[in-house]
Amino acid sequence: MQQVKSQLPEVGILDHLNRPHWPTTTRTRSSSSCRRRCLPVLFDLPVPFFASASSDKVQEGRASITTRLPIGKIFDSSRDYIFNTASNVRGYEWTWKETEELLDDLMDGSKGVFSATTNNKDYELSQIVLIPMEWDRELLGLGARYDVYDGQQRLVTLCLLFAAMRERFREIGEEETATELADMLKPPKTRKEEILRMELNPRDNEMLSYILSGADKYMERVVVNDKSETMHKMSKVNQQIVQNFQDISARIGELDKDELLTLLDFIIENVYLLVCVPENAAIARNIVMGQGKGKDNEPIDDFKGLVCFRYTQNEKAVYETLDAWDALASSTVVDVDSGVVGREIVSDACLMRATTALRTKIGTRKQLFWLEQWLRESLSTMETKDQDHFFKHHVQPASLTLGQFREEGDTVTFGFSKGGKITKVWPSIKCRLDFLREMIQNVPATKEVEMIVLETLLRAGGDLNGSNRISVGELEKYLHGAEQLVLYFALIRPNVALKYKKCFELLDMIESGKTADSLDLLEESEQTEIREALTFNRIGANASGKRLARALLKRLNGAVLIKNEEDMIDGSVFLEPILPVKATKKAWGDVWPEKADREEVVHRFGNLCLVSRQVSTRDAKQPFSEKKDRYKSERWPLTSRLGEVESWDNTSLNENAEIMLGLIESSWGLQVTSEKQ
C-alpha cells in the first residue's frame, strides 16, 4: 500500500504551482536572427491587469493575471510559453471550416483589409486561459509550461500554420526565415533537452510532434493520403491535424515570397492574444464560462481528465479508462443493460459518492476540488495497483446503480438473485424504492436523500469497494430510514445544514452496521411536526405539494396492498380532492355551508385521494353521494374504502386523516397518530 501511495502526485490540479515561472526579462530577436523584425519590449505593452478591478480582491491574493501579448512574444525562440493539453479531455476538433476562417482573417489582415476601415492594423485573437504546470529548470532551462484550459484549437492551428510556412520558406530557399520559424516551434536551448512548443495527450500527439519537429524523416510520415491505410490507423485527432496541415500548406503554397513575409510579419507583430493565467482550474473554469464559452464543459469533464491523465500512469490504462468513461457517459438516453447512463448521471453519481466519502456538502463552485479529494482519498487506501481501479470500482458501479434506480427498472434486483427470500421481500423494497424515486425526482427538498439510496444499493449489490455486502433484510431497513428522512424533508423543509446532518447520521449508522430497529433519526418533536403538517397543512394547494401528496398516497396504498398480498397497481394515477375546490352550495351546502370552512380543509391531506383516471370538472363537483359510487370501484384501496363512508363532513375527513397517519406510523415507526381533530 505504501508503494501505491508514493505514486500520487505531490499536489492536486487545484494546488498547481503557486509559484509560476514568470519571465523576468523580455526576449527580443537579435538583428542576426531575423531579417528586420524586432518585437516590442515588455514596457511597450499594456501593464498586466488583474481580472478583478477591485483593489480589495487583489489584496486577498492573486486570482488571475491577464496580459495582452503579440503572437511573436508567445512564439518567440524562448521557452517562456510551452503549452500542454495532455489532461484536456477534449482533443483538437477544428475542421477545415474553422481553420480556413482563421487563415482568411489573417491573410486579409496582412493585406490591410481591417486597417482600411478602423485605422488599426492589430488583430485580436481573443483570450486563452492557461494554468501553470511543473517545469524542470535543470532539464529544460529557463521557461514555463502551461496547461491550456481554453485556446487549444487556436494554438494548435497557429502551430500548424507556422509549420506550413516553415516548409514553404525552405522550399523557396529562405533558410534564415525557415530557421526562425523552426525555433518558434521547437525553441532551442544550448545544453538542455529539446522540447516542442505544444504537446497533446500521447494518443493524439504523434502527428503534431512530427510536424512541429520539422525533421525530414518525420515530415515524410505526414504527407499521407486521406484514404491510405496509415491514415485510417490514426486517431481522429491525428487525422484532423494531418488534414488541416495539408490544407493550410496548399493555401500557403499559393503565396509568393513577399506575400509570405508580409503575412508572417503581420501575425507576429500585429496579432494579439489575451493571455489569462489563473492560479487554479476552478477559477479558470469560471472565467471560461463567464465568456460564454465552455458551456458544454462541466466539472465532471475536468474530473475525467484528472482520473484518466493525471492519476493514471500506464498509457494503455489511460486510454482504456478514457474510452470506457466516454462509453458510460456517451448518450442522453439511459440504457443500463448496455452500460450507458449519460454524463448527467455520471456527474451526479460521482458527486454523491464524494459527498458520502468526505461527509461534506459540496457546493457548485468547488465541485472539482472535492471530487479530487475523494479521488486521492480512495487511491490512498486502495489495495490494488490496477491503473483503472478507481473508474472500475468507484465511478462505473455508482453510475450504473444510480441509472438503474432512476430508470425504474422493474426487473432490477440490485445484485440479489431472484427466488427465496427476495421474492417475499422484494414487493416491499420496490414499493420503498418507487416512493423514494418519486419524491426525490419531484420534490426538490428531498434530493439529498438520494446519496443514501445509492449507498445502500451499492452495498446491496456488493459494488462498494472495501465494504461488506448487506443482506436483503438490511437493505429494506436502511431504505426504511431513508423514507423517514424523505418524509420529514418534504413536509417540514428543514435548512440545508440540518438535512446533511441527518443524512450523514444515517450514513454513519449504515457504515457501522447498526440495524434500522435502533435508528433514532427523528426526535419526538420532529415527529410531532410531521403529524401537524399532515393534519393541518394545505398540502394540495400547489404543484409541489400535489406531487408530494400523490407520491405519499401511492406509498400508503402500496402498504395496504402488500399487507393484503395483492399485486401492486401500475398505470396512470391522479390526485382528487374529495370535497371539491369549487364546491357548489347546491351539492355541498348541507354538509359544508360555510365557504371559509371549505377553503380551510379542501387542500388538507385527509381530503385527498387517488383515482385512476382524470375526471371532468363536472364530475369533480358532484355531491359525495354520487362521487362515492365512483370511488367504490377504484383499484386504490384507500380510495375504494370511501365508498363505504356515509357522508363527507369534517368528522369523516379527520377520520380519513387518522387512518393515513396510522399507516405512516405502522410503515415507518413514527409516532404521528393523535386524538381526532
Stockholm file with secondary structure:
# STOCKHOLM 1.0

chainA/1-677         MQQVKSQLPEVGILDHLNRPHWPTTTRTRSSSSCRRRCLPVLFDLPVPFFASASSDKVQEGRASITTRLPIGKIFDSSRDYIFNTASNVRGYEWTWKETEELLDDLMDGSKGVFSATTNNKDYELSQIVLIPMEWDRELLGLGARYDVYDGQQRLVTLCLLFAAMRERFREIGEEETATELADMLKPPKTRKEEILRMELNPRDNEMLSYILSGADKYMERVVVNDKSETMHKMSKVNQQIVQNFQDISARIGELDKDELLTLLDFIIENVYLLVCVPENAAIARNIVMGQGKGKDNEPIDDFKGLVCFRYTQNEKAVYETLDAWDALASSTVVDVDSGVVGREIVSDACLMRATTALRTKIGTRKQLFWLEQWLRESLSTMETKDQDHFFKHHVQPASLTLGQFREEGDTVTFGFSKGGKITKVWPSIKCRLDFLREMIQNVPATKEVEMIVLETLLRAGGDLNGSNRISVGELEKYLHGAEQLVLYFALIRPNVALKYKKCFELLDMIESGKTADSLDLLEESEQTEIREALTFNRIGANASGKRLARALLKRLNGAVLIKNEEDMIDGSVFLEPILPVKATKKAWGDVWPEKADREEVVHRFGNLCLVSRQVSTRDAKQPFSEKKDRYKSERWPLTSRLGEVESWDNTSLNENAEIMLGLIESSWGLQVTSEKQ
#=GR chainA/1-677 SS CHHHHHTSCSSCGGGCCSSCCCCSSCCCCCTTTSSSCCCCCGGGSCCCEESSCCHHHHHHCCCEEEEEEEHHHHTSSSSSCEEECTTCSSCCCCCHHHHHHHHHHHHHHHTTTTHHHHSCCCEEEEEEEEEECCCCHHHHCSCCEEEEEECHHHHHHHHHHHHHHHHHHHHTTCHHHHHHHHHHHSCCCTTSCCCCSEECCGGGCHHHHHHHHCCHHHHHHHCCCTTSHHHHHSCHHHHHHHHHHHHHHHHHTTSCHHHHHHHHHHHHHHEEEEEEEESSHHHHHHHHHHTTCCTTCCHHHHHHHIIIIISCCCHHHHHHHHHHHHHHTSCSSCBGGGTBCCHHHHHHHHHHHHHHHHTSCCCGGGHHHHHHHHHHHHHHHCSCCCTTHHIIIIIHHHHHHHHHHHTTCTTCCTTCCSSTHHHHHHHHHHHHHHHHHHHHHHCGGGGGGHHHHHHHHHHHTTCSTTSCCCCHHHHHHHHHHHHHHHHHHHHHCCCHHHHHHHHHHHHHHHHHTCCGGGCCCSCHHHHHHHHHHHHHSCGGGSHHHHHHHHHHHHHHHHHHHHHTTCCCCCSCCEEEESSCTTCCHHHHTTTCCCHHHHHHHTTSGGGEEEESSCCCHHHHTSCHHHHHHHHHTCSSHHHHGGGGCSCCSHHHHHHHHHHHHHHHHHHHCCCCCCSCC
#=GC SS_cons         CHHHHHTSCSSCGGGCCSSCCCCSSCCCCCTTTSSSCCCCCGGGSCCCEESSCCHHHHHHCCCEEEEEEEHHHHTSSSSSCEEECTTCSSCCCCCHHHHHHHHHHHHHHHTTTTHHHHSCCCEEEEEEEEEECCCCHHHHCSCCEEEEEECHHHHHHHHHHHHHHHHHHHHTTCHHHHHHHHHHHSCCCTTSCCCCSEECCGGGCHHHHHHHHCCHHHHHHHCCCTTSHHHHHSCHHHHHHHHHHHHHHHHHTTSCHHHHHHHHHHHHHHEEEEEEEESSHHHHHHHHHHTTCCTTCCHHHHHHHIIIIISCCCHHHHHHHHHHHHHHTSCSSCBGGGTBCCHHHHHHHHHHHHHHHHTSCCCGGGHHHHHHHHHHHHHHHCSCCCTTHHIIIIIHHHHHHHHHHHTTCTTCCTTCCSSTHHHHHHHHHHHHHHHHHHHHHHCGGGGGGHHHHHHHHHHHTTCSTTSCCCCHHHHHHHHHHHHHHHHHHHHHCCCHHHHHHHHHHHHHHHHHTCCGGGCCCSCHHHHHHHHHHHHHSCGGGSHHHHHHHHHHHHHHHHHHHHHTTCCCCCSCCEEEESSCTTCCHHHHTTTCCCHHHHHHHTTSGGGEEEESSCCCHHHHTSCHHHHHHHHHTCSSHHHHGGGGCSCCSHHHHHHHHHHHHHHHHHHHCCCCCCSCC
//
